[in-house]
Amino acid sequence: AGVNRAVIDKRASADSLWNLLKTTFLPKPVETTFLYPPTGVGRFSDRLSAAIQGSRGTVRLGAPVTALETSGNRIVAVEAGGERLPVQNLVWTGPLTDINRLLGIRGVDLEYLSTIFYNLELRRPDKLDFQWTYFGGDEIFSRVTTPSAFARTTLPPGKGALCIEMTCREGDERWRNPERYTE
C-alpha cells in the first residue's frame, strides 16, 4: 500500500511508533462495499441530466463554452454553441485554465497531467479479484482497473476487460501517438 492507511482508515492509529509499525506491518483488512450501477458509470450522468432537466435546467452536449458574462462577482450567462444561456448557478467541470482564460484571469500558472485510457476486451473472463492496481515504478502506465470487479453486467457474456491508464501531457509524444503503445 503506497498510501498511509492511517489516512484512509480512521480505525488505524499512528499516534506512536509502535502503533505505526503495527498498522504498517499488521494491517487490519478494510471492509469496503462498492455501489455501482449495473449498466455502468454513465448512469450517473443520465440521472444528473434528468434531474437538471426536471428542474427546468438546460443540458447542452457538444457545445463548447466560448464566453462567460459576468455581473459583479457572479457569472450570469454562458455562451455555448453560438447561443447565450442565462444562468443562476453554474457548475464548472472543465479545466480551470479555460475558465481563467474566459474570465480574463492572468498570472495563474497551472499545468494538467492528462490520461490516455486503453480499454482492452479479453477473450475470456478475467480472474482478477481487485478493482484497480497502481504502479509507481518505471512503467509507462499508472493504473490498471478491472471493470468486472465493479459490475460484471457491464461486460459482454464470457468476456473480460482491463482498463490501462497512461499519463501524459497534452500535445506530447504519447498524446499525439497513443496507438504506438498498444502493443
MARVEX-433588 format. One record per residue (C-alpha): residue number from 1; residue in one letter; x, y, z. Coordinates in nm, 3 decimals, padded with zeros to 5 digits, always signed. Layout:
N
<atom i="NUM" aa="A" xx="X" yy="Y" zz="Z"/>
...
This chain:
183
<atom i="1" aa="A" xx="+00.000" yy="+00.000" zz="+00.000"/>
<atom i="2" aa="G" xx="+00.157" yy="+00.321" zz="-00.117"/>
<atom i="3" aa="V" xx="-00.084" yy="+00.538" zz="+00.080"/>
<atom i="4" aa="N" xx="-00.073" yy="+00.564" zz="+00.459"/>
<atom i="5" aa="R" xx="-00.361" yy="+00.352" zz="+00.590"/>
<atom i="6" aa="A" xx="-00.398" yy="+00.588" zz="+00.886"/>
<atom i="7" aa="V" xx="-00.536" yy="+00.844" zz="+00.643"/>
<atom i="8" aa="I" xx="-00.772" yy="+00.602" zz="+00.470"/>
<atom i="9" aa="D" xx="-00.891" yy="+00.402" zz="+00.770"/>
<atom i="10" aa="K" xx="-00.974" yy="+00.609" zz="+01.077"/>
<atom i="11" aa="R" xx="-00.957" yy="+00.290" zz="+01.288"/>
<atom i="12" aa="A" xx="-00.581" yy="+00.270" zz="+01.220"/>
<atom i="13" aa="S" xx="-00.385" yy="+00.458" zz="+01.482"/>
<atom i="14" aa="A" xx="-00.046" yy="+00.617" zz="+01.410"/>
<atom i="15" aa="D" xx="-00.005" yy="+00.815" zz="+01.734"/>
<atom i="16" aa="S" xx="+00.305" yy="+00.621" zz="+01.844"/>
<atom i="17" aa="L" xx="+00.593" yy="+00.438" zz="+01.678"/>
<atom i="18" aa="W" xx="+00.452" yy="+00.102" zz="+01.797"/>
<atom i="19" aa="N" xx="+00.106" yy="+00.176" zz="+01.652"/>
<atom i="20" aa="L" xx="+00.259" yy="+00.298" zz="+01.326"/>
<atom i="21" aa="L" xx="+00.463" yy="-00.024" zz="+01.293"/>
<atom i="22" aa="K" xx="+00.161" yy="-00.237" zz="+01.385"/>
<atom i="23" aa="T" xx="-00.057" yy="-00.055" zz="+01.131"/>
<atom i="24" aa="T" xx="+00.208" yy="-00.085" zz="+00.860"/>
<atom i="25" aa="F" xx="+00.309" yy="-00.449" zz="+00.907"/>
<atom i="26" aa="L" xx="-00.011" yy="-00.599" zz="+01.053"/>
<atom i="27" aa="P" xx="-00.289" yy="-00.403" zz="+00.883"/>
<atom i="28" aa="K" xx="-00.649" yy="-00.488" zz="+00.960"/>
<atom i="29" aa="P" xx="-00.847" yy="-00.565" zz="+00.645"/>
<atom i="30" aa="V" xx="-01.073" yy="-00.278" zz="+00.546"/>
<atom i="31" aa="E" xx="-01.423" yy="-00.387" zz="+00.456"/>
<atom i="32" aa="T" xx="-01.540" yy="-00.188" zz="+00.156"/>
<atom i="33" aa="T" xx="-01.864" yy="-00.216" zz="-00.036"/>
<atom i="34" aa="F" xx="-01.889" yy="-00.064" zz="-00.383"/>
<atom i="35" aa="L" xx="-02.225" yy="+00.050" zz="-00.509"/>
<atom i="36" aa="Y" xx="-02.202" yy="+00.051" zz="-00.886"/>
<atom i="37" aa="P" xx="-02.482" yy="+00.087" zz="-01.143"/>
<atom i="38" aa="P" xx="-02.544" yy="-00.244" zz="-01.322"/>
<atom i="39" aa="T" xx="-02.541" yy="-00.064" zz="-01.659"/>
<atom i="40" aa="G" xx="-02.220" yy="+00.131" zz="-01.589"/>
<atom i="41" aa="V" xx="-02.099" yy="+00.463" zz="-01.455"/>
<atom i="42" aa="G" xx="-02.275" yy="+00.655" zz="-01.736"/>
<atom i="43" aa="R" xx="-02.596" yy="+00.603" zz="-01.539"/>
<atom i="44" aa="F" xx="-02.483" yy="+00.880" zz="-01.301"/>
<atom i="45" aa="S" xx="-02.465" yy="+01.131" zz="-01.588"/>
<atom i="46" aa="D" xx="-02.802" yy="+01.016" zz="-01.720"/>
<atom i="47" aa="R" xx="-02.967" yy="+01.065" zz="-01.380"/>
<atom i="48" aa="L" xx="-02.798" yy="+01.402" zz="-01.326"/>
<atom i="49" aa="S" xx="-02.913" yy="+01.520" zz="-01.668"/>
<atom i="50" aa="A" xx="-03.269" yy="+01.407" zz="-01.596"/>
<atom i="51" aa="A" xx="-03.267" yy="+01.587" zz="-01.259"/>
<atom i="52" aa="I" xx="-03.137" yy="+01.910" zz="-01.415"/>
<atom i="53" aa="Q" xx="-03.398" yy="+01.898" zz="-01.689"/>
<atom i="54" aa="G" xx="-03.667" yy="+01.807" zz="-01.436"/>
<atom i="55" aa="S" xx="-03.581" yy="+02.128" zz="-01.251"/>
<atom i="56" aa="R" xx="-03.622" yy="+02.328" zz="-01.574"/>
<atom i="57" aa="G" xx="-03.246" yy="+02.337" zz="-01.624"/>
<atom i="58" aa="T" xx="-03.067" yy="+02.301" zz="-01.955"/>
<atom i="59" aa="V" xx="-02.813" yy="+02.040" zz="-02.060"/>
<atom i="60" aa="R" xx="-02.612" yy="+02.111" zz="-02.376"/>
<atom i="61" aa="L" xx="-02.383" yy="+01.847" zz="-02.523"/>
<atom i="62" aa="G" xx="-02.113" yy="+01.914" zz="-02.782"/>
<atom i="63" aa="A" xx="-02.141" yy="+02.290" zz="-02.738"/>
<atom i="64" aa="P" xx="-01.806" yy="+02.435" zz="-02.627"/>
<atom i="65" aa="V" xx="-01.821" yy="+02.736" zz="-02.396"/>
<atom i="66" aa="T" xx="-01.682" yy="+03.035" zz="-02.585"/>
<atom i="67" aa="A" xx="-01.763" yy="+03.318" zz="-02.341"/>
<atom i="68" aa="L" xx="-01.881" yy="+03.391" zz="-01.988"/>
<atom i="69" aa="E" xx="-02.079" yy="+03.701" zz="-01.899"/>
<atom i="70" aa="T" xx="-02.037" yy="+03.844" zz="-01.550"/>
<atom i="71" aa="S" xx="-02.215" yy="+04.097" zz="-01.334"/>
<atom i="72" aa="G" xx="-02.021" yy="+04.196" zz="-01.025"/>
<atom i="73" aa="N" xx="-01.870" yy="+03.877" zz="-00.887"/>
<atom i="74" aa="R" xx="-02.123" yy="+03.642" zz="-01.047"/>
<atom i="75" aa="I" xx="-02.140" yy="+03.462" zz="-01.379"/>
<atom i="76" aa="V" xx="-02.481" yy="+03.547" zz="-01.525"/>
<atom i="77" aa="A" xx="-02.463" yy="+03.390" zz="-01.872"/>
<atom i="78" aa="V" xx="-02.270" yy="+03.136" zz="-02.072"/>
<atom i="79" aa="E" xx="-02.216" yy="+03.146" zz="-02.446"/>
<atom i="80" aa="A" xx="-02.203" yy="+02.794" zz="-02.584"/>
<atom i="81" aa="G" xx="-02.259" yy="+02.665" zz="-02.933"/>
<atom i="82" aa="G" xx="-02.330" yy="+03.021" zz="-03.052"/>
<atom i="83" aa="E" xx="-02.616" yy="+03.061" zz="-02.802"/>
<atom i="84" aa="R" xx="-02.632" yy="+03.288" zz="-02.494"/>
<atom i="85" aa="L" xx="-02.766" yy="+03.095" zz="-02.195"/>
<atom i="86" aa="P" xx="-02.858" yy="+03.292" zz="-01.879"/>
<atom i="87" aa="V" xx="-02.758" yy="+03.104" zz="-01.561"/>
<atom i="88" aa="Q" xx="-02.847" yy="+03.131" zz="-01.195"/>
<atom i="89" aa="N" xx="-02.593" yy="+02.869" zz="-01.089"/>
<atom i="90" aa="L" xx="-02.302" yy="+02.735" zz="-01.287"/>
<atom i="91" aa="V" xx="-02.105" yy="+02.420" zz="-01.209"/>
<atom i="92" aa="W" xx="-01.778" yy="+02.432" zz="-01.399"/>
<atom i="93" aa="T" xx="-01.631" yy="+02.088" zz="-01.470"/>
<atom i="94" aa="G" xx="-01.386" yy="+02.199" zz="-01.737"/>
<atom i="95" aa="P" xx="-01.019" yy="+02.284" zz="-01.684"/>
<atom i="96" aa="L" xx="-00.951" yy="+02.575" zz="-01.451"/>
<atom i="97" aa="T" xx="-00.719" yy="+02.715" zz="-01.718"/>
<atom i="98" aa="D" xx="-01.019" yy="+02.752" zz="-01.953"/>
<atom i="99" aa="I" xx="-01.241" yy="+02.935" zz="-01.703"/>
<atom i="100" aa="N" xx="-00.946" yy="+03.160" zz="-01.609"/>
<atom i="101" aa="R" xx="-00.899" yy="+03.248" zz="-01.978"/>
<atom i="102" aa="L" xx="-01.273" yy="+03.312" zz="-02.027"/>
<atom i="103" aa="L" xx="-01.284" yy="+03.536" zz="-01.718"/>
<atom i="104" aa="G" xx="-00.962" yy="+03.718" zz="-01.813"/>
<atom i="105" aa="I" xx="-00.772" yy="+03.594" zz="-01.508"/>
<atom i="106" aa="R" xx="-00.399" yy="+03.610" zz="-01.575"/>
<atom i="107" aa="G" xx="-00.088" yy="+03.501" zz="-01.390"/>
<atom i="108" aa="V" xx="-00.216" yy="+03.162" zz="-01.269"/>
<atom i="109" aa="D" xx="+00.033" yy="+02.902" zz="-01.386"/>
<atom i="110" aa="L" xx="-00.148" yy="+02.567" zz="-01.389"/>
<atom i="111" aa="E" xx="-00.047" yy="+02.260" zz="-01.581"/>
<atom i="112" aa="Y" xx="-00.253" yy="+01.944" zz="-01.613"/>
<atom i="113" aa="L" xx="-00.146" yy="+01.584" zz="-01.633"/>
<atom i="114" aa="S" xx="-00.363" yy="+01.412" zz="-01.894"/>
<atom i="115" aa="T" xx="-00.462" yy="+01.046" zz="-01.905"/>
<atom i="116" aa="I" xx="-00.500" yy="+00.813" zz="-02.202"/>
<atom i="117" aa="F" xx="-00.733" yy="+00.519" zz="-02.136"/>
<atom i="118" aa="Y" xx="-00.677" yy="+00.189" zz="-02.315"/>
<atom i="119" aa="N" xx="-00.988" yy="-00.028" zz="-02.277"/>
<atom i="120" aa="L" xx="-00.896" yy="-00.385" zz="-02.362"/>
<atom i="121" aa="E" xx="-01.156" yy="-00.654" zz="-02.422"/>
<atom i="122" aa="L" xx="-01.035" yy="-01.002" zz="-02.320"/>
<atom i="123" aa="R" xx="-01.147" yy="-01.320" zz="-02.495"/>
<atom i="124" aa="R" xx="-01.246" yy="-01.480" zz="-02.166"/>
<atom i="125" aa="P" xx="-01.347" yy="-01.358" zz="-01.821"/>
<atom i="126" aa="D" xx="-01.062" yy="-01.221" zz="-01.615"/>
<atom i="127" aa="K" xx="-00.971" yy="-01.394" zz="-01.290"/>
<atom i="128" aa="L" xx="-00.859" yy="-01.084" zz="-01.104"/>
<atom i="129" aa="D" xx="-01.015" yy="-01.004" zz="-00.769"/>
<atom i="130" aa="F" xx="-00.920" yy="-00.639" zz="-00.736"/>
<atom i="131" aa="Q" xx="-01.078" yy="-00.316" zz="-00.860"/>
<atom i="132" aa="W" xx="-00.752" yy="-00.143" zz="-00.953"/>
<atom i="133" aa="T" xx="-00.378" yy="-00.157" zz="-00.905"/>
<atom i="134" aa="Y" xx="-00.146" yy="+00.144" zz="-00.906"/>
<atom i="135" aa="F" xx="+00.206" yy="+00.126" zz="-01.050"/>
<atom i="136" aa="G" xx="+00.473" yy="+00.365" zz="-00.930"/>
<atom i="137" aa="G" xx="+00.786" yy="+00.229" zz="-01.092"/>
<atom i="138" aa="D" xx="+00.925" yy="+00.281" zz="-01.439"/>
<atom i="139" aa="E" xx="+00.612" yy="+00.155" zz="-01.614"/>
<atom i="140" aa="I" xx="+00.460" yy="+00.389" zz="-01.872"/>
<atom i="141" aa="F" xx="+00.115" yy="+00.321" zz="-01.725"/>
<atom i="142" aa="S" xx="-00.003" yy="+00.435" zz="-01.382"/>
<atom i="143" aa="R" xx="-00.309" yy="+00.220" zz="-01.308"/>
<atom i="144" aa="V" xx="-00.487" yy="-00.094" zz="-01.425"/>
<atom i="145" aa="T" xx="-00.857" yy="-00.125" zz="-01.349"/>
<atom i="146" aa="T" xx="-01.065" yy="-00.442" zz="-01.366"/>
<atom i="147" aa="P" xx="-01.420" yy="-00.340" zz="-01.471"/>
<atom i="148" aa="S" xx="-01.569" yy="-00.679" zz="-01.377"/>
<atom i="149" aa="A" xx="-01.480" yy="-00.612" zz="-01.012"/>
<atom i="150" aa="F" xx="-01.728" yy="-00.324" zz="-01.019"/>
<atom i="151" aa="A" xx="-02.014" yy="-00.479" zz="-01.216"/>
<atom i="152" aa="R" xx="-01.997" yy="-00.799" zz="-01.421"/>
<atom i="153" aa="T" xx="-02.308" yy="-00.675" zz="-01.606"/>
<atom i="154" aa="T" xx="-02.104" yy="-00.408" zz="-01.786"/>
<atom i="155" aa="L" xx="-01.916" yy="-00.675" zz="-01.986"/>
<atom i="156" aa="P" xx="-02.034" yy="-00.900" zz="-02.268"/>
<atom i="157" aa="P" xx="-02.108" yy="-01.256" zz="-02.150"/>
<atom i="158" aa="G" xx="-01.796" yy="-01.474" zz="-02.150"/>
<atom i="159" aa="K" xx="-01.559" yy="-01.177" zz="-02.189"/>
<atom i="160" aa="G" xx="-01.322" yy="-00.992" zz="-01.961"/>
<atom i="161" aa="A" xx="-01.174" yy="-00.644" zz="-01.969"/>
<atom i="162" aa="L" xx="-00.890" yy="-00.429" zz="-01.843"/>
<atom i="163" aa="C" xx="-00.858" yy="-00.052" zz="-01.848"/>
<atom i="164" aa="I" xx="-00.496" yy="+00.063" zz="-01.861"/>
<atom i="165" aa="E" xx="-00.424" yy="+00.429" zz="-01.781"/>
<atom i="166" aa="M" xx="-00.118" yy="+00.607" zz="-01.919"/>
<atom i="167" aa="T" xx="-00.038" yy="+00.961" zz="-01.812"/>
<atom i="168" aa="C" xx="+00.099" yy="+01.225" zz="-02.047"/>
<atom i="169" aa="R" xx="+00.100" yy="+01.596" zz="-02.115"/>
<atom i="170" aa="E" xx="-00.146" yy="+01.727" zz="-02.371"/>
<atom i="171" aa="G" xx="+00.040" yy="+01.758" zz="-02.700"/>
<atom i="172" aa="D" xx="+00.341" yy="+01.543" zz="-02.605"/>
<atom i="173" aa="E" xx="+00.453" yy="+01.234" zz="-02.798"/>
<atom i="174" aa="R" xx="+00.225" yy="+00.997" zz="-02.604"/>
<atom i="175" aa="W" xx="-00.071" yy="+01.230" zz="-02.659"/>
<atom i="176" aa="R" xx="-00.005" yy="+01.256" zz="-03.032"/>
<atom i="177" aa="N" xx="+00.065" yy="+00.884" zz="-03.089"/>
<atom i="178" aa="P" xx="-00.128" yy="+00.676" zz="-02.832"/>
<atom i="179" aa="E" xx="-00.158" yy="+00.380" zz="-03.072"/>
<atom i="180" aa="R" xx="+00.219" yy="+00.339" zz="-03.054"/>
<atom i="181" aa="Y" xx="+00.180" yy="+00.195" zz="-02.703"/>
<atom i="182" aa="T" xx="-00.097" yy="-00.057" zz="-02.762"/>
<atom i="183" aa="E" xx="+00.144" yy="-00.348" zz="-02.803"/>
